[in-house]
Amino acid sequence: MKARGTTSDRGSLLARVVALYQLKITLSGCRPPVWRRVVVRSDITLARLHEAIQLVMGWRNCHLHQFMSGSGFLRTFYGVPNPDCGAEVQDETRFRLAGVAPAAKRKFTYEYDFGDSWDHEILVEKILPPDPAFKHPLCLAGANACPPEDCGGFMGYANLLEALADPRHEEHDEMTEWIGGPWDPERFNLEEVNARLRRLKA
């Protein structure tokens, strides 16, 4: 018979009993607004959170990224350290969400693609009680399609939408061919997003 209350059992239980964070991730500068509401474990590493953001937003992870917290001289950058970069970047695999945003209503930034500079505001909406059954990040809601990669940031995306919406626009045919066909800026499918998230562990 297995002994009750062993150190291993207690360690496994403690590993499961962590708070959950409800986050709202909003892509800055986009019209119509692009956002997702997601639940993750509070002890998720920033590296794993990066993977979750890519999946929930609909990016393809083709470019560099970083997280930023604080402001001014107190701003801290987290990402994949690169000795060729001037700024000191903390290793995102060594930092967890609860350490960067330890309380509800805290905000920090996720930047994807340093050329197009897609800034995502991440707001901790709620801190939820632990749930031992929680297996992977979960998307609760969202709105509108993620912009296509390499479209030139939020200004480029605005110009793209304008050209696609007007058949008489001088760039309409070119942009339609570039994007590969019709584009619905309001498309968001919750089931598809959660199917992608199921590939990640909590």
N, C-alpha and C positions, 0 to 999 in steps of 0.2 A: 504494500500500500504506500502511496506517495505521501511523504510528510507534508503536513499543512503548515503554511506560513513560512516557507523557506525564504532565504535571502533572494534566491533566484525569482521566486514568485513575487515577492515584494518589489523587486527591481522591474519586473515585467509590468506590474500594475502601475508603478510610478511612471513608466515610459508611456503608458496609455493615457494617464490622467493629466492632461494638459488642457488649458483653456483653448477655445476656438475664437478666431478673429473674423468678424464680418467686415469686409473691405469694400469700398466703392472706388473703382478705378476709372478715371475720367481722362479721355484724351484731350489735352488742352488745345484750344484754338479751332476745333473742328465745328463746322455747321453743315448738316445737323449734328447735334452733340452725340458723341460715341462714348458709351460707358458700360461697365459691367459691375454687377454686385456678386462678390465671391466670398465663400467661407473657407478658411484654411486653418491649420493648427498654428498655435502661437509660437511653437518651437521650430517652424519651418525655416530652413536656411534661406538666405537671400538668393543663393544660386538656384535652389529649387523654386523659390517664388518667381524668379525670372522665367523659368520654364513654364510655370502656371500662367503667368501673364501672357506669354507668347501664344499659348493655346487658347486662352479665354478671349483674347482680343482678336486673334486670327492672323497674327504675324507669322512669318516663315523662318524666323531666327537666322536671317542672312547677314546681319550687321552687328556691330559692337553695341554694347549697352552699359549702363551704370545706374546705380541708385545714389540719391543725394538726400542727406538730412541736415537740418540746421540751416543757418544762413550766415552770410558774410564770412568773417575770419573763423567762425565756428562751424562752417559747413564741412561735412565729411562725405567722402566719395567711397562707394563700395562697388566692386566689380571684379574683373579678371586683371590682376596686377600685370603691368607692362613696363619694363625698365626703360623703354624708349619714350614713355609719356612723362611730361614734366610734373603733373600733379600726382601726389601720393594717393594711391587707390588701395583701400583695404580689401583684403581677400574675402569675397562674398560667400565663400564656402565656410568661413569661420564665424559668421555673424548670423543671428537669428532674428526673426521678425519682432519678437517681444523685446529684444534689446534695443532695436532701432526705434520702435514705437511702443513704449511700455504702457500706454494708457489710451482709453477711448478718446476720440476726437483729434488724435495726433495725425499729422500729415507728413508725408515725405514724397519724393519725386523719383520716378523711373524714366530714364531717357533711353530711347531706342533709335539707332541709326544716327550717328553723329553728323552725317551730312544733311539729312532731312530734319533731324532733331525733333523726333516725336516725344514730347514731354507728356507723361501720364501723372496726374495727381492721384496719390493713393491716400485715402482717408480711412482711418479706423472708425467705422460707424458704431460698432458694438463689440464688447468682449463677452462671449457666450460661455456657458458652463461646459465642462469636459463632456465628451461623448465617446465612450470606448468603442462604439460601433463605427465611428467616423474613419473611413478608409482612404479617402483621396479628396483633393480640393473639389468644391461644389459651386457651380454657378447658380444663383437664385434668379437673376434677372439681368436684362441689358437692353440696349437700344442702338440700332443702326449698325451699318457695316463698317468694318475696319477698312481704312483706305488701302489701296494697293501699294505694294512695295515700290520704292524709287519714283514716286510721283511728284517729289519736290516739296515735301512738308505740307503744312496746312494751307499755305497760299497756293501751292501747286495743285493740291487736291481741290480747292475751291475753283481754280481755273479749269481743271479737268471736268468737274461736275457741270460747270457752265457750258463747256464745249459739247459735252455729251447730251445735254438737255435741249440743245438748239441745232436742228439739222442744217440751219443756214449759217452756223458759226464756221469761220474759216478753218478751224482746226477739228471740226466735228468728225470727218472721215478718218483723219490721221489718229485721233485719240480713240475712236471706236476700234480701229484696227489694232492699236497699241494695247488696249485693255482686253482685246480678244472677244468682243461682242457686247451685248447689253449689260449694263451695270445698274444694280439697284442699291442706292445708298442707304435705304431703309431696311435692308435685309439683315435679320438676326434670328438665328434658329437655336433656341435654348437646348434642345435635345442633341443637336450636333456638337455644341460646345461641351456639354457634359460627357458625351461619348469620347471626345478628345481628352478631357480631364481624367477619365478613368484609366488612362495610361500611366498617370502619376500616382505614386504612393502619397499618403498623407504627409 
